[in-house]
Amino acid sequence: MKLIKRLFCTHHYRLFRTIHGDEANYARSEWRCVKCDKHRYSKHLSKLSD
């Protein structure tokens, strides 16, 4: 059921956390959808980007 919900979700992302230290080599922030809990990483601190 969770997979189906995630596939059809319209994704409304909110900033979940900022990333610091060695972990920041990959991404600077983590964003999560408030509806289905899908997460994405961004190279920017304050905006979601690919």
C-alpha positions as CSV (number, residue, x, y, z in Angstrom):
1,M,0.0,0.0,0.0
2,K,2.8,2.4,0.8
3,L,4.3,2.0,-2.7
4,I,1.0,2.8,-4.4
5,K,0.5,5.8,-2.2
6,R,4.0,7.1,-3.1
7,L,3.5,6.5,-6.8
8,F,0.4,8.6,-7.0
9,C,1.3,11.3,-4.5
10,T,1.7,14.9,-5.8
11,H,4.7,15.4,-3.3
12,H,4.7,18.5,-1.2
13,Y,8.3,18.6,0.0
14,R,9.4,20.4,3.2
15,L,13.0,20.9,4.6
16,F,13.7,18.0,6.9
17,R,17.3,18.7,7.9
18,T,20.5,20.4,6.7
19,I,23.6,18.3,6.3
20,H,27.0,19.3,7.7
21,G,30.5,17.8,7.9
22,D,31.7,14.9,5.8
23,E,28.2,14.0,4.8
24,A,27.9,17.3,2.9
25,N,30.1,16.1,0.1
26,Y,27.1,14.4,-1.4
27,A,24.3,16.8,-0.5
28,R,23.5,19.9,1.7
29,S,19.9,19.3,2.7
30,E,17.3,16.6,2.9
31,W,13.7,17.2,1.9
32,R,10.7,15.0,2.8
33,C,7.2,14.9,1.4
34,V,4.6,15.6,4.1
35,K,2.0,13.3,2.5
36,C,4.0,10.1,1.7
37,D,7.3,10.6,3.5
38,K,9.4,10.2,0.4
39,H,12.8,12.0,0.7
40,R,15.1,13.8,-1.7
41,Y,18.5,15.3,-1.3
42,S,19.5,18.7,-2.6
43,K,22.9,20.4,-3.2
44,H,21.5,23.6,-1.9
45,L,20.6,24.6,1.7
46,S,17.4,26.5,1.1
47,K,15.9,25.1,-2.1
48,L,15.1,21.7,-3.6
49,S,17.1,21.0,-6.8
50,D,18.2,18.0,-8.8
